């Protein structure tokens, strides 16, 4: 069987049996790969440290057989990203990013832009302040939701198309996104400034691999996180293991000036 060669990022790995590993990766040209690496824990020659989470590697592999697992033959390490493991915050935000990506693109087609967004997110995290990292997480979620085709309507009412901008609009990812007061009716669990939704929409006009240089106020950060959190809750097939960790990080990184139940 033909040996393929792909640029890939390791999302996670689990030990299997005495010496083997099952590794989940995202490849730029092949999308999500779940692969079996025989003797990975013993063979420094074929894999070295290349199968560590978050590592960018050049992977030599063969597509899945009947058991659904690709065969990982060899890997060359391009970037181990040791900086991400130096702090609990960066480690948990990186793990969260990998977990969200795996859940949203579980069996889809390859998206080169998704690979690039993950690569840039992992590269940006170590140098950021807590506030900047919270903004990186926001941008990462926004771009992934768009790539997956789950971007909620931000600039007009999802149900009637109304674009008027009262002081507050309602938001429900379940109903497609922004809702004008008459469509929202009593469905006002999440209400927020339309300016926040405008800011999120404008962020999508910037190159998807750019994470630095954005400045968000504390209201935009808190409302943006609530909007994207709502969209992810609706579209993710299961709860995330890293969610609690990341929520705790955000509580510390984001000033608490925002009550999602509104005034
Ligand atoms: Zn409406």
Boltz pocket constraint, residues with backbone or C-beta under 6 A from the ligand:
constraints:
  - pocket:
      binder: B
      contacts: [[A, 157], [A, 158], [A, 159], [A, 160], [A, 161], [A, 162], [A, 179], [A, 180], [A, 181], [A, 182], [A, 183], [A, 184]]
      max_distance: 6.0
